[in-house]
Amino acid sequence: MKKFLFIFLASFLFVSVSQAQKIGYIDSNFILSKMPAYNKVQQEMDKYAGAWQNEIEQLQQQADKLKQEYKAEEVLLTDAMKQKRQAEISKKENELRDYQRKVFGYEGMMFKRRQELMRPIQDEVFVAVEKVSKARGFR
């Protein structure tokens, strides 16, 4: 009798738990791609990224120019002048890396700007998903 009661309760709990859960999936990339505001944000981010990339390329060209000038004049320079030039090159390369990290690194300007522009769109999608999930009983 105890065995029968245990099996009955276990199966009842299993059936009730399995029926209580509903899972829904959303394709956020598909949803976002259909939103005009998202496309506008993407274009704006591309514009920012292009401008920042141009600045990085200019810094890279300056560092390359310093290296070329140093190599061309290396034989004519004294040890003190060589060290000074190498320090200038190193400083320019560090400046370049720091700027790259500042712009494109984790929580850099690009990340923060994207987050700032995407927040209203994400909120709009979240509200729509909440409405649909409540209407269809997913909550």
C-alpha positions in Angstrom: 0.0 0.0 0.0 2.8 2.4 0.9 4.5 1.6 -2.4 1.4 2.3 -4.3 0.8 5.6 -2.5 4.5 6.7 -3.1 4.3 5.9 -6.8 0.9 7.8 -7.1 2.3 10.9 -5.4 5.5 10.8 -7.4 3.7 10.5 -10.7 1.3 13.3 -9.7 4.1 15.6 -8.8 6.0 14.8 -11.9 3.0 15.4 -14.2 2.1 18.7 -12.4 5.6 20.0 -12.6 6.1 19.1 -16.2 2.9 20.7 -17.2 3.6 23.9 -15.3 6.7 24.8 -17.2 6.4 26.5 -20.6 9.5 27.7 -22.4 9.6 30.2 -25.2 12.5 31.2 -27.4 13.1 34.5 -29.2 15.5 35.3 -31.9 16.6 38.8 -30.8 18.8 39.3 -33.9 15.8 38.7 -36.2 13.6 41.1 -34.1 16.3 43.8 -34.0 17.0 43.5 -37.7 13.4 44.3 -38.5 13.5 47.5 -36.4 14.4 50.7 -38.2 15.7 52.3 -35.0 18.2 49.4 -34.7 19.5 49.9 -38.3 19.9 53.6 -37.6 21.9 52.8 -34.5 24.1 50.4 -36.5 24.8 53.1 -39.1 25.7 55.6 -36.4 28.0 53.1 -34.7 29.7 52.4 -38.0 30.2 56.1 -38.4 31.8 56.4 -34.9 33.9 53.3 -35.4 35.2 54.6 -38.7 36.1 58.0 -37.2 37.9 56.3 -34.3 39.6 53.9 -36.6 40.9 56.8 -38.7 42.4 58.4 -35.5 44.1 55.1 -34.6 45.5 54.8 -38.2 46.9 58.3 -37.9 48.6 57.5 -34.6 50.0 54.3 -36.2 51.3 56.3 -39.1 53.0 58.7 -36.7 54.7 55.8 -34.9 55.8 54.3 -38.2 57.2 57.6 -39.3 59.2 57.9 -36.1 60.5 54.4 -36.6 61.5 55.0 -40.2 63.3 58.3 -39.3 65.1 56.5 -36.5 66.3 53.7 -38.7 67.4 56.2 -41.4 69.4 58.2 -38.9 70.4 55.5 -36.5 74.1 55.3 -37.6 74.5 59.1 -37.2 73.0 59.3 -33.7 74.9 59.1 -30.4 73.8 56.6 -27.8 72.0 59.3 -25.8 70.1 60.4 -28.9 69.3 56.8 -29.8 67.8 56.3 -26.4 65.8 59.5 -26.7 64.4 58.5 -30.1 63.6 55.0 -28.8 61.8 56.5 -25.9 59.8 58.7 -28.2 58.8 55.7 -30.4 57.9 53.7 -27.3 55.8 56.6 -26.0 54.0 56.9 -29.3 53.3 53.1 -29.4 52.0 53.2 -25.8 49.8 56.1 -26.7 48.4 54.2 -29.6 47.7 51.0 -27.5 46.1 53.1 -24.8 43.9 54.9 -27.3 42.9 51.6 -28.9 42.0 50.2 -25.4 40.1 53.4 -24.5 38.0 53.2 -27.7 37.6 49.6 -28.6 38.5 47.8 -25.3 36.2 46.3 -22.7 33.9 49.1 -21.5 35.6 51.5 -23.9 34.0 54.4 -25.7 32.6 52.1 -28.4 31.0 49.8 -25.8 29.5 52.6 -23.8 28.2 54.4 -26.9 26.5 51.2 -28.2 25.0 50.5 -24.8 23.7 54.1 -24.6 22.1 54.0 -28.1 20.8 50.4 -27.7 19.2 50.8 -24.3 15.9 52.3 -25.6 15.6 49.7 -28.3 16.3 46.8 -25.9 13.7 48.2 -23.5 11.2 48.3 -26.3 11.9 44.7 -27.3 11.7 43.6 -23.7 8.3 45.2 -23.2 7.0 43.5 -26.4 8.3 40.1 -25.3 6.7 40.6 -21.9 3.4 41.3 -23.5 3.5 38.3 -25.8 4.7 36.0 -23.0 1.9 37.1 -20.7 -0.7 36.8 -23.5 0.4 33.2 -24.3 0.9 32.1 -20.7 4.6 31.8 -20.6 4.9 33.5 -17.3 
